[in-house]
Amino acid sequence: MIARISQALRRFRRGEDGAVVLIEFVILFPVIFGMFLASVEVSLYSLRQFHLNRGLETAVRYIRLNTRTTITHDMIKTMICDNVGYIGDCKDTLRLEMVLVNPRNFAAMNASPDCVDKSLPVKQERGFTLGAQHQLMLLRACVKFDPMLPGSAMGFKFETDGAGQGSMYAVSSFVQEPS
C-alpha cells in the first residue's frame, strides 16, 4: 500500500501536464485578488459616505425644525456622530463648517473642505455661524478615516494627509423654519 502511494507521488512529481495552467494561475491570481480587494475598499468607502450623509441629514432636520432651542456646535457634532454608525473616532475627526448664504448674491464655500489633520497642530474651525429663522444655511461635514489598505493604489486613489488618513465630506443646505 505504501509502495503504491510513493509510486503515485513520484509520477505526480515528474509529470508536467499542469504546468501551463500553473503559470496562468500565478500570473492572473494577483490581478484578480487585487481587483477583489479594490472592490472591498470601494464598498467600505461607499458605506462610510452613506452613513456620513445620513448623519448629516438627520442633524440638519433637527436644526431646521427646532428653531426655538439653542443649538451649539458640539450638539450638532454629537448628533452627527450618534447617527453615522460605521465611522470610527468620529468625534475627534469630524469638522463642521456652517455659513450663512445670501440666495440673491450667492458666494460658494471654500473649495477645499476644512478637515482635521492629525499630523499638524490643531487649528481653529474655519467658519461656523448659527443662523436665524428664514435664513439659508450651508452645512459641510468633513470626516477622516483610515483606508483599509494604506499606501496601495487599490480602490479609490484617496488623497491622504500626513497621518495617512483619507477624507470624505457631505454638504447640506437648509432654511430654518419659523417658530
Residue, then its C-alpha position, 0 to 999 in steps of 0.5 A: m500500500i505504501a509502495r503504491i502511494s510513493q509510486a503515485l507521488r513520484r509520477f505526480r512529481r515528474g509529470e508536467d501536464g499542469a504546468v501551463v495552467l500553473i503559470e496562468f494561475v500565478i500570473l492572473f491570481p494577483v490581478i484578480f485578488g487585487m481587483f477583489l480587494a479594490s472592490v472591498e475598499v470601494s464598498l467600505y468607502s461607499l458605506r462610510q459616505f452613506h452613513l456620513n450623509r445620513g448623519l448629516e441629514t438627520a442633524v440638519r432636520y433637527i436644526r431646521l425644525n427646532t428653531r426655538t432651542t439653542i443649538t451649539h456646535d458640539m450638539i450638532k457634532t454629537m448628533i452627527c456622530d450618534n447617527v453615522g454608525y460605521i465611522g470610527d473616532c468620529k468625534d475627534t475627526l469630524r469638522l463642521e463648517m456652517v455659513l450663512v448664504n445670501p440666495r440673491n448674491f450667492a458666494a460658494m464655500n471654500a473649495s477645499p473642505d476644512c478637515v482635521d489633520k492629525s499630523l499638524p497642530v490643531k487649528q481653529e474651525r474655519g467658519f461656523t455661524l448659527g443662523a436665524q429663522h428664514q435664513l439659508m444655511l450651508l452645512r459641510a461635514c468633513v470626516k477622516f478615516d483610515p483606508m483599509l489598505p494604506g499606501s496601495a493604489m487599490g480602490f479609490k486613489f484617496e488623497t491622504d494627509g500626513a497621518g495617512q488618513g483619507s477624507m470624505y465630506a457631505v454638504s447640506s443646505f437648509v432654511q430654518e423654519p419659523s417658530 
